[in-house]
Amino acid sequence: MKSIIHPTIRAASGPSRRNQIAGLLVALCLLPMLTGCALLLVGAGSAAGAAGVAWVRGDLEATLNADPRQIEQAAIKAFEELSIPLVSSKSSALDGEVIGRTATDTKVSIKIESTETDKSRISIRVGTFGDQQMSRRLLDEIQQQL
């Protein structure tokens, strides 16, 4: 038996161009939801000399007018004030790190990098995905200790 295809009817050959474009647009619209919060400005300036503060993918980042060693000592005092047990602490003139654990065993990590003389960038992460409120409270306490 012979099969006849009408000349105006095309055989199905996968998704149409319109469906492909629609799928691509949907994927592009959903992409920001998959990457998390890229950048949310939180505030700027304080008596301790924070040049700016930003929430970036679970980290609270700020620039402080202090060297890494001073920030390390301020972070240790902040941990004591907030009853966060210190796990480890180390610093040099170029960088530093302070790690603690909350009462619920949530990791608190503070990374410090010198950016120029007496200025350093600090990055605070609380937990796996970040806790903005707790990070902000910790930053405020560090600034008070400086």
Backbone bond lengths (Angstrom), bond angles and torsions (degrees), N, CA, C in turn:
res aa  C-N    CA-C-N  psi(-1)  N-CA   C-N-CA  omega(-1)  CA-C   N-CA-C  phi
1 M - - - 1.434 - - 1.518 108.88 -
2 K 1.278 116.30 139.64 1.443 122.76 -175.50 1.524 109.97 -97.47
3 S 1.371 116.05 133.47 1.459 121.45 179.60 1.517 108.83 -95.56
4 I 1.298 115.30 132.76 1.460 119.93 -179.34 1.526 108.32 -119.43
5 I 1.330 115.60 126.70 1.462 121.29 176.04 1.510 106.91 -105.94
6 H 1.293 114.38 128.45 1.455 119.56 -179.98 1.524 108.77 -62.01
7 P 1.311 119.66 138.80 1.460 122.11 -175.50 1.533 114.15 -61.88
8 T 1.321 119.66 -25.28 1.461 120.72 -178.50 1.525 112.37 -90.72
9 I 1.330 118.05 -7.70 1.463 121.54 179.32 1.518 108.30 -103.02
10 R 1.344 115.12 124.08 1.460 119.66 179.05 1.522 109.55 -92.68
11 A 1.294 115.81 148.85 1.458 120.51 176.05 1.520 108.81 -72.76
12 A 1.331 117.09 144.82 1.466 121.49 179.57 1.521 109.55 -64.81
13 S 1.326 115.69 129.49 1.462 119.33 -179.12 1.522 111.20 -133.16
14 G 1.319 118.88 36.65 1.458 121.92 179.34 1.515 110.91 104.16
15 P 1.325 115.75 -172.71 1.462 119.70 -176.92 1.529 111.76 -66.47
16 S 1.309 114.73 143.87 1.460 119.09 179.75 1.521 110.21 -71.59
17 R 1.279 115.80 164.14 1.468 121.87 179.63 1.533 110.24 -59.53
18 R 1.321 116.18 -39.50 1.464 121.09 179.66 1.534 110.62 -62.99
19 N 1.323 117.71 -42.06 1.464 121.42 178.68 1.528 111.29 -67.12
20 Q 1.314 116.97 -36.75 1.459 120.45 177.98 1.527 110.73 -64.06
21 I 1.317 116.58 -44.12 1.464 121.01 179.90 1.527 110.18 -65.83
22 A 1.322 117.26 -41.90 1.465 120.82 178.95 1.528 110.43 -62.13
23 G 1.316 116.90 -42.65 1.465 120.72 178.12 1.521 112.00 -62.75
24 L 1.313 116.09 -40.76 1.461 121.07 178.39 1.529 110.96 -64.33
25 L 1.320 117.11 -42.45 1.466 120.61 179.04 1.527 111.47 -64.16
26 V 1.320 117.04 -40.67 1.468 120.50 177.68 1.525 109.81 -62.94
27 A 1.331 116.95 -44.11 1.468 120.82 179.42 1.526 110.90 -62.04
28 L 1.319 117.49 -41.57 1.465 120.61 179.16 1.527 111.79 -66.18
29 C 1.323 116.85 -35.40 1.468 120.28 178.14 1.527 111.46 -69.33
30 L 1.320 117.56 -32.91 1.461 121.50 -178.86 1.522 112.84 -83.36
31 L 1.309 118.19 -17.71 1.458 122.40 -176.38 1.527 113.66 -55.06
32 P 1.337 120.18 -45.41 1.471 118.71 179.58 1.524 113.43 -59.70
33 M 1.316 117.58 -30.06 1.461 120.23 179.47 1.526 111.66 -70.33
34 L 1.305 117.27 -25.31 1.458 120.96 -178.26 1.521 112.78 -84.11
35 T 1.315 117.90 -22.10 1.460 120.49 -175.64 1.515 113.13 -91.31
36 G 1.302 119.17 -7.07 1.461 121.03 -179.64 1.512 110.58 81.99
37 C 1.295 114.57 -172.83 1.458 120.39 -178.85 1.518 108.64 -78.01
38 A 1.296 116.85 109.35 1.457 120.25 -176.92 1.520 112.01 -71.52
39 L 1.308 117.39 -44.78 1.458 118.19 -178.75 1.517 109.39 -161.58
40 L 1.305 115.53 127.20 1.451 121.73 176.59 1.513 107.29 -135.14
41 L 1.305 116.76 115.57 1.458 119.28 179.74 1.512 109.09 -72.32
42 V 1.315 115.64 134.24 1.449 120.96 -175.94 1.520 111.51 -105.58
43 G 1.301 118.19 -41.93 1.455 120.17 -177.60 1.505 109.93 178.48
44 A 1.296 115.46 -175.37 1.458 118.54 178.51 1.514 110.17 -154.70
45 G 1.322 114.27 143.81 1.452 121.72 171.66 1.510 115.28 69.56
46 S 1.331 114.66 149.73 1.457 121.66 173.13 1.516 107.82 -169.06
47 A 1.312 116.06 177.84 1.460 120.21 179.96 1.525 111.34 -62.88
48 A 1.325 117.14 -29.89 1.460 120.28 -179.08 1.522 111.86 -79.60
49 G 1.309 117.87 -8.99 1.448 120.22 173.87 1.510 115.44 95.04
50 A 1.307 119.33 34.24 1.458 120.27 175.08 1.517 108.07 -76.10
51 A 1.315 116.62 122.69 1.457 120.62 -178.28 1.520 111.24 -75.96
52 G 1.309 118.62 -29.79 1.451 122.75 179.54 1.511 109.45 -176.74
53 V 1.315 115.26 154.80 1.456 120.62 -178.16 1.519 108.05 -132.14
54 A 1.333 116.76 137.28 1.463 120.88 178.87 1.521 110.04 -141.37
55 W 1.320 115.82 144.97 1.465 122.81 174.11 1.514 106.09 -98.73
56 V 1.331 117.35 114.12 1.457 121.62 -175.24 1.522 109.85 -128.45
57 R 1.317 116.44 107.85 1.469 123.11 175.27 1.526 113.78 46.71
58 G 1.308 116.05 47.38 1.457 120.54 176.11 1.515 115.41 93.61
59 D 1.327 117.23 -5.48 1.465 121.54 178.08 1.522 109.51 -111.39
60 L 1.316 115.76 138.27 1.460 120.53 170.84 1.520 105.93 -94.47
61 E 1.323 116.96 118.54 1.459 121.21 -176.66 1.520 109.92 -114.52
62 A 1.327 114.76 139.98 1.461 120.40 179.67 1.521 109.08 -150.17
63 T 1.310 115.60 157.92 1.457 121.69 173.02 1.521 107.15 -111.06
64 L 1.323 115.80 125.70 1.460 121.39 -177.66 1.524 110.28 -116.32
65 N 1.313 115.76 150.30 1.464 121.82 178.19 1.525 109.75 -87.05
66 A 1.322 115.55 71.11 1.466 122.00 178.64 1.522 107.80 -163.45
67 D 1.334 116.04 158.58 1.464 118.50 177.45 1.533 109.15 -86.73
68 P 1.333 117.83 165.84 1.469 120.80 -176.60 1.530 114.48 -55.38
69 R 1.325 117.75 -36.39 1.472 119.89 -179.59 1.526 111.17 -66.37
70 Q 1.323 116.69 -40.88 1.467 120.14 178.37 1.528 110.59 -65.61
71 I 1.318 116.10 -40.84 1.465 119.89 179.99 1.522 110.40 -67.44
72 E 1.329 117.20 -38.47 1.467 120.15 177.21 1.528 110.19 -58.72
73 Q 1.321 117.48 -46.97 1.466 120.84 -179.79 1.531 111.19 -64.40
74 A 1.322 116.60 -39.81 1.468 120.47 177.89 1.529 110.69 -65.63
75 A 1.332 117.02 -37.84 1.469 121.04 179.08 1.529 110.69 -66.67
76 I 1.321 116.75 -39.71 1.472 120.25 177.82 1.528 109.93 -61.89
77 K 1.326 116.81 -43.92 1.472 120.56 177.75 1.527 111.09 -65.07
78 A 1.335 116.66 -37.87 1.469 120.67 178.10 1.527 110.21 -64.18
79 F 1.334 117.03 -41.56 1.466 120.72 176.42 1.527 109.92 -58.74
80 E 1.329 116.61 -43.97 1.468 120.58 179.45 1.523 110.78 -61.92
81 E 1.333 117.00 -44.48 1.470 121.34 -179.65 1.525 111.94 -62.35
82 L 1.329 116.33 -35.92 1.466 121.04 -177.39 1.532 112.39 -95.70
83 S 1.323 116.80 7.82 1.475 122.92 179.37 1.526 112.40 56.94
84 I 1.323 115.67 43.18 1.465 121.68 175.33 1.525 106.90 -102.51
85 P 1.334 117.68 112.57 1.466 119.52 179.99 1.532 111.82 -61.48
86 L 1.318 115.55 133.76 1.458 122.22 -179.93 1.525 109.67 -79.17
87 V 1.322 117.02 129.89 1.464 122.50 177.12 1.525 109.64 -97.24
88 S 1.332 116.39 -48.80 1.464 120.03 178.21 1.521 109.74 -155.76
89 S 1.322 113.65 158.63 1.456 120.07 -179.21 1.522 108.55 -155.38
90 K 1.326 116.06 132.85 1.465 120.07 176.71 1.525 108.33 -156.24
91 S 1.324 115.10 148.69 1.461 118.85 177.61 1.518 110.26 -158.24
92 S 1.316 113.78 160.39 1.460 122.20 174.25 1.529 106.02 -138.13
93 A 1.304 116.47 -173.04 1.461 119.41 177.48 1.530 111.20 -69.93
94 L 1.339 116.85 -17.71 1.465 120.94 -176.20 1.520 114.84 -101.49
95 D 1.335 116.91 -33.50 1.458 119.01 -176.33 1.522 110.83 -158.88
96 G 1.312 115.14 177.57 1.453 119.63 178.80 1.512 111.28 -170.35
97 E 1.330 114.66 169.92 1.457 120.51 178.88 1.523 108.82 -154.25
98 V 1.321 115.25 137.24 1.462 121.78 176.79 1.524 106.27 -129.56
99 I 1.329 115.94 128.92 1.462 120.63 -178.18 1.521 109.18 -127.50
100 G 1.320 114.93 137.07 1.451 121.21 177.03 1.519 110.21 -142.00
101 R 1.318 115.91 177.35 1.470 122.11 178.05 1.521 108.33 -135.98
102 T 1.313 116.04 135.81 1.460 120.08 178.36 1.528 109.37 -76.93
103 A 1.322 115.80 177.22 1.467 120.96 179.26 1.527 111.61 -62.40
104 T 1.334 116.97 -25.93 1.470 120.39 178.10 1.525 111.61 -94.77
105 D 1.333 116.31 17.11 1.464 124.36 177.24 1.532 113.38 65.85
106 T 1.326 116.46 27.68 1.461 120.95 174.96 1.523 108.64 -83.62
107 K 1.318 116.24 129.48 1.466 120.74 -179.11 1.526 110.65 -72.39
108 V 1.328 115.25 135.09 1.461 122.56 175.41 1.526 106.40 -119.87
109 S 1.325 115.97 118.87 1.459 121.01 -175.82 1.523 110.26 -122.81
110 I 1.324 115.29 130.32 1.461 121.06 176.40 1.520 107.45 -122.57
111 K 1.324 115.89 120.05 1.465 121.14 177.88 1.524 108.08 -111.12
112 I 1.317 115.06 138.84 1.462 121.21 -174.71 1.527 108.83 -127.73
113 E 1.324 116.63 133.49 1.467 121.97 175.91 1.516 109.10 -132.59
114 S 1.315 116.13 130.17 1.458 120.50 175.83 1.526 108.54 -71.42
115 T 1.325 116.63 132.33 1.464 120.11 178.53 1.521 111.32 -105.28
116 E 1.313 116.29 -31.96 1.464 123.19 175.11 1.522 106.93 -164.94
117 T 1.306 117.57 -179.67 1.459 120.34 -178.17 1.527 110.30 -56.37
118 D 1.318 115.85 124.60 1.464 123.45 178.72 1.527 114.53 58.73
119 K 1.315 117.34 27.76 1.467 122.13 172.21 1.516 107.98 -138.40
120 S 1.323 115.15 138.16 1.462 119.82 -179.68 1.516 110.06 -142.81
121 R 1.320 114.16 150.43 1.463 120.55 173.94 1.523 106.87 -97.70
122 I 1.318 115.76 133.36 1.458 121.64 -179.26 1.526 108.11 -118.55
123 S 1.321 115.82 140.21 1.459 121.82 178.41 1.525 107.76 -128.58
124 I 1.323 116.20 121.14 1.465 121.65 -177.76 1.521 108.80 -113.62
125 R 1.328 116.08 128.54 1.469 121.16 174.95 1.516 108.12 -129.18
126 V 1.320 114.93 130.08 1.459 121.53 176.52 1.522 107.37 -116.25
127 G 1.317 116.71 115.17 1.457 120.96 -179.55 1.519 112.13 80.18
128 T 1.301 115.16 -178.71 1.460 121.40 -176.68 1.519 112.41 -68.39
129 F 1.326 116.86 -43.06 1.458 120.82 -174.74 1.519 113.29 -104.34
130 G 1.324 117.14 -2.68 1.452 120.95 179.54 1.519 111.96 91.70
131 D 1.307 115.46 144.03 1.462 122.92 177.22 1.523 105.62 -130.83
132 Q 1.324 115.79 102.53 1.457 120.63 -172.74 1.526 112.34 -62.40
133 Q 1.309 117.05 -43.11 1.461 120.19 -177.39 1.530 111.36 -64.54
134 M 1.319 117.04 -45.43 1.462 120.25 -179.84 1.533 110.71 -68.84
135 S 1.324 116.97 -37.97 1.467 120.75 178.11 1.521 110.42 -62.95
136 R 1.317 116.19 -41.98 1.468 120.63 179.79 1.536 110.74 -64.39
137 R 1.317 115.85 -40.90 1.473 119.81 178.67 1.531 110.59 -63.22
138 L 1.316 116.03 -40.79 1.463 120.83 178.63 1.531 110.85 -65.60
139 L 1.329 117.11 -42.73 1.465 120.39 177.81 1.526 110.73 -61.38
140 D 1.320 116.67 -43.62 1.469 120.20 178.60 1.530 110.83 -59.32
141 E 1.325 116.21 -41.02 1.465 120.21 -179.80 1.534 110.97 -68.20
142 I 1.325 117.04 -39.56 1.472 120.56 177.38 1.527 109.75 -61.95
143 Q 1.326 116.67 -43.18 1.466 120.43 179.77 1.527 111.11 -63.06
144 Q 1.313 117.59 -36.75 1.466 120.31 177.60 1.523 111.25 -66.67
145 Q 1.325 116.86 -31.59 1.469 120.91 -178.15 1.532 112.67 -79.35
146 L 1.316 117.07 -17.89 1.473 119.78 -179.67 1.520 111.42 -76.58
